[in-house]
Amino acid sequence: MSIQVESPQPRFQGLTRSIELRKISDTEWRVSDSRIPVGDAGSVLGFVEKTDERIYEVLQLGAGHGIAKLTFRSLDEVTEHFARRS
């Protein structure tokens, strides 16, 4: 199952449509760019884990930029973050 989270920020509205959160478990999602073919490893942007009621931890994968660990308060914030870097 995948979901797309719409951004409350109009400036990211078009970009958030390409960000896909695919549910892995009740507390985990894979973040992908739907503009890149599914079979291309570059389509996977990161992973999200809900660690408690208000915290989402993100492992952001970067093409040649390593891995970053980030924290957000909502899936909307996660989606906006990845939309900004698209």
N, C-alpha and C positions, 0 to 999 in steps of 0.2 A: 504494500500500500504506500502511495506517495501523496504528499500534500504540498501545496504551494501556499505560502503565507504572504498575503498582500501587505505591502508596506504602508504605514500611516503617513509617510513622507511622500508627497506627490513627486518630488524630484527623482525618486528612485522607482516610481510606479512601473515604468517599462522594464527596467532591469530586473526587478524582483520576479517578474514572470519567468525568467530563464533560470532562476534558482529553485531547485527541487530538493525537498527534504523527504527522503525515503525512510520510513520507519523500519528499524531493525528489531527493536524490542519495545516494551512499554516505556523505556527510559532512554532509548538511543536512536539516533537518526544518522543517515549518510547524507551529506550535502553535495549536490551535483549541479553542473551547468548543463541544462537541457539543450543548449545550442551545439554541444559537442557530442558526437556519437557515443552511445552507451559503451561500446567495446573499446573506446579510447580511454586509457588510464587518466588522461588529462581532464576528463569530465568530472572526476572525483575531486572536490575542493576541500573536503574535511569531514569530520565526524563530530556529533553533538551527544553529550550525555547530560541528562537532567539529574543533578546530584541531590537536590532537595526541592522544596516547594517553589523557591524563587531563584534558583541558580542553574544555569546551563553552562557546562564547561565544553569548550570547543577545541579540537585539535585541527588547526588549519594547515593544510598541505600546500607547499609552495613549489612551483616549478623552478628548481634551482635556488630556492630561497630557504630551504629547510622547513622545519615544523615549528609552529607557534602555538602556545596554549593560551587561550583567551577565556574570559568569563562574561556572560550576559545574563540579563534578568528575564528575557522572554525569547521565544522563537522569532518574533517580529524583529527584535534587535539583531539576532543571528542572521536573518535573511537580509536585512539592510546592510550589515557589515560585508557580507559576501557580494551583494549587489554593487557596493561602492568599489570593490576591487576587481569587478568584472570589466 
